[in-house]
Amino acid sequence: MLSLDVVKALGNERRLQILHWLKAPRSHFPRQVDGDLVRDGVCGVLIADKLGISQPTASEHLKILSRAGLVRGKRIKQWTFYRRDERRIAEVKRELRSAW
């Protein structure tokens, strides 16, 4: 059964857009000074800029995605970098298929 955290995370267009971008980060984000886009993830500041929203608003979206287990955050210096948790996403896809 899908958790409420997952349903909440998937129920917002901006969060779905973030997940889409993080699937192929090199195609959607510029090179970063710190952290590799694929290995370490994308800086939350870049995600906020791309969405055209404030950093606190982006942080709230990323916190919801993290709570659902769909993304993982990694601290590098004072920044947090996010990447998809492909194993958890595959699990959610299986849960969605079996729920219907």
N, C-alpha and C positions, 0 to 999 in steps of 0.2 A: 504494500500500500504506500502511495506517495505521501511524504510528510508535508505538513502545512508550509514549512520553510521552502521546500522545492516548488510547491504550487505558487507561493507568493513570489519567489524569485523569477519564475517563468511567466508570471502574469503582467509583465511590464515591458513595453517595447524597447526602452533604453537598455534594460538589462539583457534582453535578447540580442540587441545590437552589439553590446559589449562582448557577449559570448561569441558572436559571429566574428568580430574583429580579432579576438584572441585566438581563434582557430588558425589564422594565418597572419600572425603579427607583423611579419616583415612586409606583407602586402599593404598593411593598413597604417603603420606607424613609422616615423623616421627613426634612424639609428639613435641610440641613447649614449650618453657619456658614460653612465654607470650601468652595468648589467646588460646581459645579452637578451634580446627580445624573446628568443625561444627558450633558452635554458633558464633564465631568471624571471622572465615575464616582462610586462609593460608597466612603466611607471604610472601610478595613479594620476599624476599631473597631466601626462599625455592623453590619458583616457578622458579626463575632464575637458581638456582643450578640444579634443575631437568631437565630443558631444555638445560642446558649446555651453557648458554649465559650470557652476562654481565647484571648487575642489571639495567643499563639505558635502555638496549634493552628490557628487560622484562617489565620495567615500561612503555615503549611505547606501548607494546602489551596490557598491563592491562589498560592503559588509553583509548585505542581504544575500548576495551570490555566495559569499564565503560561508555564511551560516548554513546555507543549503548544501555546501560541499562542492559546488560547481566550479569554484575558482579557489586558488591557494595564494595567499600573500607571502611575500618574502621581503624582509627588511634589508636594505643596503644603504648604509649611512643613515640619513634622516628620511629616506623615501621608502615607500612600499611598492613593490612590483608584483603584478598579478598575472597568473597564467591559469589556463583551464586545467581541471582535474579530469582527464579523459576517462579514467576508470570509473569515476562517479557518474559522469555524463552517460557513459554506456549503460550503467546500472539503471539510471533514471529512464533511459530510452526503453529498456526491457520492462521496467515497471509500468510505463505508459502503455506499451503494447499489450501487456497482460491485463491491464485494468479495463481495456475496451474489448 
